[in-house]
Amino acid sequence: MHFVDAKSLLTRSNGMNLYRGCAHGCVYCDSRSACYQFTHPFEDIEVKRNAPDLLEEILKKKRQRIVISTGSMSDPYQPCERELKLTRRCLELIDKYGFGASVITKSDLVLRDIDLFDSINRRTKSVLQMTLTIADDKLSRIIEPNVCTTSRRYEVLKAFQAKNIPAVVWMTPILPFLTDTEENLRIILEYCFDAGVKGIVCWNAGMTLREGDREYYYSALDRRFPGLSDKYRKQYGDAYEVNSPDSGKLMRIFHSECEKRGVIHNPNECFRYIAEIPDRQPQLSLFDL
């Protein structure tokens, strides 16, 4: 872990990353890709120590309420967040200034801050975004070794549901020849439906692989599943989009089941839902006119 002073924080889409790099060790992580130009080892977490100060300056000047998101490139609930509390400090500021908040995480550490998510949601809006993609906890511990299992994340979703805090699940990536089964899909969907999620993000039953990410993933497969990387190379070559041979069937089930339950299943519609600020102004009665 090392510390830096960031020069800027929010992106044009109102996103921020408080950390750079990740300690979760997920073997499929796209953020390892060479295109992101890491100048330090991926597990050597870069901490933007001045992020709360930058955020407060931004929030003081903003006139329009927005939802501020974090976690698109690096989980905001890294193990070091337990002590550093950068994410919590930023959520406190978002709550203080009356803005909305959304986080993408795989960590149950987010439960520590459920009080802030609740407060923000009562005033403006908060959304928990959580990845659920591997139904088998034993396999989850292999593929996502340093983070809580899928069944634990389901428990987190249920805790947020009890507080009426909305959630969106990222059911991605789906790993060809490992998690691209109807059984895996249906178990994840049942977790989502039982936890009352608002939407599920899933483009295809597959994953993406590019330089840096691909090599790391294949190396992990070679250690845990000998011969499987050869099957990938034969099937996909150096393709960026790596979809399951059963993607069509699985996606038909996905869309059909979500449609039955009234769950948003178009990614762009999920993103619109996350970003929209509801009108929480008190309505006037006839006696106020």
N, C-alpha and C positions, 0 to 999 in steps of 0.2 A: 504494500500500500504506500502511495506517495501523494503529496498534497500539491495543488496548483491554485493560482488565482485566475479564475476565468475572466475573459474580457466581455463576454456576452452570455446570455442564458436562454431566452425564449426563441424558438424558431418562428417562422411565419405562420405555422399552424398551431401556435400556442403550446408547443411541447418543450420540455426541458429534460436534460439528463444530468443528474447530480453526481453520478459516478461514471467512469469510463473503464470498461473491462468488466469481468464477472468471475466470481468464485464458485458458481453453482456447478460448473463442469459439464453442462449438457452437451452431449457429443455432437448434436446437430446444429449448434448455435451459428446462425448466419452472421452474427456480429463479429465473428472471427475472420470474416472474408477480407482479402487483401485490399479491396477497394476502400475500406474504412481507414487505411493508412495508420495503423497503430505503430507508434514509435517506442512502445514498451511492451513487455510480456503481457498477454491478455489477462492473466491471473494477478498481475501487479496492479491493483485497483487504483485508478487515478481519482482523487477526491477533490471536487471543486469546493474548497473550503469557504469561499466567499459567496456561494450560491444564495443563501438566505438574504444577504445584503443586496445583491443584485436584484433578487425577486422583489424585495420590498420597494426599491426605487421604481421598478416597473409598475407595481400595483398602485403606488401613490399617484402615478400620472395617468393611469388608464381610466377612461370615462365609461366605457361600455363593459358590462359584465361578460366574462368569458369563462369557459372551462379550461383549466390549465392541466395538461396531461404530462405524466412522466413514466418512463420505463420502456420506451420504444427500442432503445439501443442497449440499455443496461438496467438491470433490475434495481429499483429504488430501495429494495429491502435486502441488500447485500448483508452478509454476516457482520461487517464493520458498522452497518447502520445501527446495530444494537447499542453501540457505545457512542457513535458520532451524532446520531439523531438529526442528520441533515434533512431527511425526508420529513420527519416530524416537525421540525422548525419551519419548513416551507409550508406544510399543511396548516400550521398555526397562523402563519401570515395570510394564507388564502382565506382562512376562516375569519380572521380579523378584518380584512378588507372587503369581505362579502363576495368573493369570487367562487367559481365552481372548481372541482378537482376530480381527476381521474388518474388511477395508477394501473400499470400493467406489471404483474408479479407472479411468481410461483411460490413465494415464501409465506409461511404462516406467521411470520413476524408482523405482517400487516394487521393482525389482530390487536397488537399493542396500541394501534392508533384508531381503533374503531370508534372511540369517543369523538375524535375530530371528524371522521367521515360522517358520523351521525349529526354532529353540529352543522357541518357544511351543508349536508343534504337537507336539513330542516330550513336553512336560510336561503340556499341557492340550489346546488345540486352536486352530488358526488356519485361516482361510478367506480366500482371495483372491476377491473379486468384481470382475469386469471386464466392461465394456460392449463387445459386438461386435454391430454392427448394419448396417455398410456394407461389403460384400465388396470393392467396387471401390476401390482405394487412391486413385485420382485423384479420385473423388467424395468419399471420406473427407476428403481435404485441403481440399475446398471446404466441406463441411458441418461438419467438425470441424477448423478450420484451424490451431489452435495446440497440437495434441496429436499423439502418434504415431499412425501409421496402424493399421488393423485387422490387417494382416499382421504388424506389429511386436508388437501385443498378443497375437497368437497365439504368437509366439516367447516372450513373457513367460509365457504359460500353460504352454508346454512346459518352461520352466525350473523353474517351480513343480512341475510334474508329476514332473520328475526328482528332486525332493526329497521326493516323496510328500506334498506340501502340497495339500489339497483346494481346488477352485475351483468357483465358481458364476458363470455368464455371464448378464448382462442383455442379452437380444436385443430391445432396445426403446430408442427408438421405431423403428417401421417406417414410413417416410414415404410416404404415398400418392403415386402417380405418379412416385416417384423410386427407392425401394428395395423396393417391394411386388411383387417378382417371385419366381417359383419358383427361378430361378437364384441370386439373391441369398440366399434362404433356405437353399438346399441347400449353398452354399459355407460360410456361417456355421456351419451344423450340422456339416459335415465338420471344420471347425476345432475345434469343441467336442468332437466324438467322438474325434478324433485326440489331443487334449490331455487326454482322460480326465476331463472335468468331471463333477462330481457332479450338478449340476442346471442348468437353464436357466429364467430368469424371463422369461415373455412372456404378457401377458394377452390381447392381440388383435393382429392385424396392423394396427397403426395407431399413433396418437399422441394426445396431449392438447394442447389449446390454450386458453388463457384470457388475460384482460386482461394486457397487458405482454409476455407470451411470444408471443401471437399477432401483435402488431404488429411485434415484432422479427423473427420468422420470416418474415412476409410481405415485410418490407423486404429481407431477405436473398434471398428468392426473386426479388424484382423486379430485384435487381442481377445475379444469376447465371442465373436462368431466367425471362426476361421472359414474362409472360402466365400463368405457373403460379399465382400468387396469385389471379388472377381465377377460375381453374378451382376452386381451393379454396373461394372465397367462394360460387360458384354451387352447388357440391356440398354444402357443409357449413354455410354461414351462419356463425353465431357458436357453433356446437356446441362443447362441451367435449371430447367423445370424437369423434375424427376417424379412423374406421376405413377401411381400403382397401376398395374395391369387391370385391376378391378375398380378403377376410379369411377367410371361411369355408373356402375351398379351401386357403389357406396354413396355417391353423391345423390343419386335418385332417392335412396333411403333417407339420407340426411334431410334433403329439402322436403320430402313428403312428411316426415315425422315432425319437423319444425312447423310446417304449415298446419298440421292437425292441432298442435299445441299453441298456436298463435305466437311463436317465438320468431323474432327477426332473424333471417338467415341469408340476407344479401349483405356482403361486407360493407358496401357504401352506405346502406341504410343503417347498419350498426354504427358506423362512424358518425353519421348525422345525428343519430340518437344521443351518442356520447357527448357531442359538441353543443347540442341545443340547450339553451337556458329556459326553463319553464317560467311562466308568468306567476310569480308568487305574491304579487301585490294583493292586498285585501280588497275584495269587491265591495263597492258601495251599495248600501241598501236604499230603499225609497226614502227612508227617514234622513239620509245624509244629503239628499239632493235639495 
